[in-house]
Amino acid sequence: MTRPRNARPAFGVVVFFAIVFSLATYFTFASVQGDYGLFRRIQIEAEADILRADLAQLTAEVKSLRNKTRRLSDDYLDLDLLDQQARDVLGLARGDEMLIR
């Protein structure tokens, strides 16, 4: 027995395709914009690049401070740096200098 040509498809087939389409749409949306989707991954990578740049800057700053600390230590005393720090921190000046405020 064959179906007539103008008969509607079975209701179950329509429901099946609606469910499959809904699931495909949901998983596509979740893979692009979900918590672990492509947009979130791009955002995390951009934040990681910013943090790497901050880390490089802070590492250079720590290296500079360690160098200054070593130069002011008891083992190695840099007189020029000591003079500069005394001027900056304590506001000292030599006797032959003229201060302008």
N, C-alpha and C positions, 0 to 999 in steps of 0.2 A: 504494500500500500504506500502510496506517495501522498505527500501533502499538497494541497492546492497552492498555486503560486501566490495568491493574494492573502494568504494566512500570515498572521503576526508570528514573530519568533517567540519561543517559549519565554515565560517570565523569568525563569531561573537563569537563562543565558544573559539577559539584560542585567540582572542583579549581579551575576558573576563578573561581568565586564565593568560594572560600576565599582565594585569592590576592588578589582585589580587596578583600575584607573586611580581610585582614591589612594590605595597603598603606594602606587608608583609616584604619585604627586607628593605624598607625605615624605617618602624616603628621599626624593630628589630635593625637596625643600630642606630637609634636615641635613643632607650632605653638603648643602651650599651655605645655609645660614644658621645651622644649629650650633650647640655648644662646642662641638668638635668639627665643625664644617670648615669649608675653604676660607670664608671671610674671617672667621676667628683665627685660623692658622696664620693668615697674612697679618692680622693685627698683632698676634703674639710675636711673629718674626720682626715686625717693625719695632715693638717694644724691646725686644732682645738686642736689636742694633743700637737703640738709644742707650740701653744699659751698658752695652759693651763700650760705647764711646765714653760714658760716664766713668766706667771702670778704668779706662786708659788714662783719663784726665786725673782721676784720684790717685792712680798708681804713680804718675809723674809728680804729683804734688807730694805724696809720701816720700818719694825718692829725694826730692828737693829738701824736704824737712829733715830727713835722715842725714843728708849731707851737711846741712847747717848745724844740726845737733852734734855731729862728729867734729865739725870744725870748731865748735865752742867747748868741746869736752876737755878734760884734764890731760888726756894723752896727746891731743893735737890742738893747739890754740892758734887760731887765725886772728892776728891783731887787727887787720882791716875790718873783719866781720865784727869783732868785739867793739871796735870804735863805732861802727855803723849802728849796732844794736844799742849801745849806750846813748847815742844821739837820739835814736828813734824812741826808745822806751823811756829813758830817764830825762830826756830833753837837755842833755849836756852839750856844751860847746867848748872849744878850746879858747885859751885866753887871747889869741891873736885874731879871732874871728869877730865879725860884726854881725849882729842879728837884726833883721828887719822884720817887723811884724805888721 
